[in-house]
Amino acid sequence: MESKTTTTNIPPVATAFNGKDRNAFLFGWNPQAELWNGRLAMIGFLAYLLWDLAGYSVVRDVLHLVG
C-alpha cells in the first residue's frame, strides 16, 4: 500500500513582523500583543452585545439615572 504525501509551500508557523509565531503569547509590547488585544476586544464586544440583548444594558441604565 502506497502512502501519498502532499507538500505545500505554506510555512508551519506564520512568522511575520519579528519572525516569531504570531499566535504565541509573549509578554510585553510586541505585534502578538496587538493580535491578542484585538481578539479579546472582539470577545468583549460580543459578550456585551449578548448581555444587552438579554435585557441588561449598562448604557440604558446610566441614561435612566441621568435623565
Buried (B, 14 or more C-beta within 10 A) or exposed (E): EEEEEEEEEEEEEEEEEEEBBBEEEBEEEBEBEEBBEEEEEEEEEEEBEEEEEEEEBEEEEEEEEEE
